[in-house]
Amino acid sequence: MRLTLPVTFGATVVLLASACGGGPEPIPLTDPDSLAAAEQVRRDSVASEQAVRDSVTRVQAEERVRVRRQQEARQDSIMRIQQETAAVTEMLSSRIHFDFDRSEIKPEYVSVLDAKIAILRANPMLMIEIVGHCDERGSDEYNIALGNRRAIGAKQYMVDRGVSAERISTRSMGESQPLVMGSNEEAWAQNRRDQFTITAGGDGLVQPGI
């Protein structure tokens, strides 16, 4: 009887263990549902990464377009300013001419001076010089004085209409710088003149009324 109990107890343990199954069976690694779920996770991850890359690429492309448009707009603005400055400079440099031995402003040149006044008003930093010239007839001393009267006459016309005298300087070159070579009335008429040049404030000029 003493030997029977241990044997019976051991057998009972074995039977119980067998009946309990020894714990749950492991999930097969080849379970179709698990594989499908893993594949979907992988695809979602790849799609998410691709979406991020696409977003970065799109933002970079948009930034390049924005920068290019800014550069083009800046270049267009610079070009417009340069073109307008050139046009205003040309208007300002137009000459006026005088009768023989005279310094009065001829009626046909009043509008030319008025246009210059408008330019000076539209560009407060602009300063100019008026240089008087003569034809070859007369002495050097007389022509220097006559050229000076011609320059001062144009300046006074502009000052009388509101332009500050400090913005306009004058000098005379007499007969020393003829515009047209020749000893005839056609050449002399061209050489009796005032010339206008910019001395300061000539960058970024604007046209009157703009």
Residue pairs with C-beta under 8 A, 6 or more apart in sequence:
27 34
81 204
84 205
84 206
84 207
84 210
85 202
85 203
85 204
85 205
87 207
88 119
88 123
88 205
88 206
88 207
89 198
89 202
89 205
91 115
91 116
91 119
92 116
92 119
92 128
92 196
92 198
93 195
93 196
93 197
94 112
94 115
94 116
94 196
95 193
95 194
95 195
95 196
96 105
96 106
96 109
96 112
96 113
96 154
96 193
96 194
97 106
97 109
97 189
97 190
97 192
97 193
98 104
98 106
98 150
98 192
98 193
98 194
99 106
99 192
100 135
100 137
100 188
100 192
101 138
101 146
103 132
103 146
103 149
103 150
103 152
103 153
104 153
105 113
105 153
105 154
105 157
113 154
113 157
113 158
114 161
115 208
116 128
116 158
116 196
117 158
117 161
117 162
117 163
118 208
118 209
119 126
119 205
119 207
119 208
120 126
120 128
120 158
120 163
120 167
121 162
121 163
121 208
122 206
122 207
122 208
122 209
122 210
123 201
123 205
123 206
124 201
125 200
125 201
126 167
126 198
126 200
126 201
126 202
126 205
127 167
127 168
127 169
127 198
127 199
127 200
127 201
128 167
128 168
128 169
128 196
128 197
128 198
128 199
129 168
129 169
129 170
129 171
129 196
129 197
129 198
129 199
130 151
130 154
130 155
130 168
130 169
130 170
130 194
130 195
130 196
131 147
131 151
131 170
131 171
131 172
131 173
131 194
131 195
131 196
131 197
132 146
132 147
132 148
132 149
132 150
132 151
132 152
132 170
132 171
132 172
132 173
132 193
132 194
133 147
133 150
133 172
133 173
133 174
133 175
133 177
133 178
133 179
133 191
133 192
133 193
133 194
133 195
134 143
134 146
134 147
134 150
134 174
134 175
134 191
134 192
135 175
135 178
135 187
135 188
135 189
135 191
135 192
136 175
136 178
136 183
136 188
136 191
137 175
137 188
138 146
138 175
140 174
140 175
140 176
143 172
143 174
143 175
144 172
144 173
144 174
145 172
146 172
146 174
147 172
147 173
147 174
148 170
148 171
148 172
150 172
150 192
150 193
150 194
151 170
151 171
151 172
151 194
152 170
154 194
155 165
155 168
155 170
158 168
159 165
159 168
169 199
175 191
178 187
178 191
179 190
179 191
179 193
180 186
180 187
180 190
180 191
181 187
182 188
